[in-house]
């Protein structure tokens, strides 16, 4: 029932109704014409929404994009992870992935190689480039020898 879901998820019934209307939360199992039953998956979905809204400052359209990818069995999990990572980095869901519009700092490719990570375009990769550019513009030293704390390279 809606009130039980609100209580267990520490969410207001008004918020739950809003998230349902916005397509962020799936419908429950219909019990009667006016009552639905909600399960643990609904609680987890509300937790995801809360974290994205409160901790990452994501917009409703950004959260909808993430939930849509999560709920689509044809989409690989990595697509959802990329959107989630972009939102955590302060980017919008539209900024996740895609080619960069500016010349990339060569330190980024070097760092990816050093870490053994795939050399693919992503929103967080672009955010790292913007961070390096901002650090240089602010006069902060960006030293190739200090890329990772705790390493001597």
N, C-alpha and C positions, 0 to 999 in steps of 0.2 A: 504494500500500500504506500501511497505517496508520503504520508506523514511518517511512516516507519523509515522510509528511505531518507527523508530529510533528517530524522533524528540520528540514524546510524552514520550518515555521511557528514553531519554537522553543517548542513546546507539548508537554506530556507526553502519552503515549498514554492514560493514565488520564483526563486532562482532556478529550481528544477523545471518549473513550467516554462520559464524563459529559455533555458538550454534545450528543452524539447522543441519549442517553436523554432529555434535557430538551427536545428539539425545537429546539435552537438551530442545529444543524449538520445539513444534509441528508445522506442516505446517499450513498456513492460508487457508481460503476458496478460492479455485481456481476461479478466474474471467475470465482469458484468459490463453493461453499457457504460458505466461510470467509474469502474474500479480496475486497476491494473496491479499486477504483482511485479516487484522488482527484485533482482538477484544481486549477487556479489559483483558481477560484471558492471552493473550500473554504479555501484559504489566506487569501483576502480575508475570508471569513466569520469565520475564527478571529481575524484582525486586528481586525475590528469588535468581536467579543466581548471581546478583550483590552482594547481602548481603553475600551469602556463599563464593564468591570469594574474595571480598574486606575486609569484616569484620571478617570472620572466616578463611580465607586463605585456603579454601577447593580446592581440585583438581577437574579437569573436571570429572574423573571417580567417585569421591565421589558425586559430584552434579548429575551425571547421575544416580547413585544408588538411590539417594533421589527422583529425578523426576520420575524414573521408578516405585517406590513404590507409589508415589502420584497418578500417572496416572493409576494404576492397581486397578480396582474396587473390585477385590477379596481380596486385602490386607487391613487390618484394619488400620485406621488412626494412631493408636499407633505405628505401625511399622515405619511410616514416621517421627513421632515425636521422636522416639528413634534415628533414623539416624541424624535428625536435631540437637538433643541435643548432640550427640556424636561429630558432626562437630563443634558445638559451643564450646565444651570442648577441641578442638584441636586434637580429635581422627579422625581416618579415618572411612569411612562407614563400612569397614570390621571389625572394632573393636567394633561396636555397637552390644550389646547383646552377647550371648555366655557365656560359663562357664569360670571362672577365672582359670588361670594356677597356681596360687600360693595361699598360705593360706591367707585368708582374715582377716584383722584387726577386732577384735570383736567390736570395737567402731562403725563400719559401721552398723552392724545389730542392735545394741542398738539405734543408731540414727534413723534408719528407723522405729523401733518400737515406739520410742518416738514421731516421726512425724506422725505416722499412715499411712506410705507409704507401698506399697506392697514389700514383700521380694523376689524380682526377680533379676536375673543376668542382668546386662546391662553394656554398655561401660562406661557411666558416673559413675557407681558404682565402676568399676575397676579404673577409673581415680581418684576417691576419695581415694581409697586404696593406689595408687601410690603417691598421694599428702601427705597423712599421713606418709608414709614410707620416702618420701623425707624430710619432716619436721623433723622427728626424726633423720635422717642421718645428717642433717644440725645443729642439736643441739637445734632446736626450741621446746619449751614445747608443748606437746599435752596432754591437761588436759581434762578428761571426764567432769569435772564441767563447762567447758567453751565451750561447743559444739555450743550453739546458742547465739548470742548476744541478750541482753535484757531479758534473762531468768535467774532465780536464781538456776536452778538445776545443 
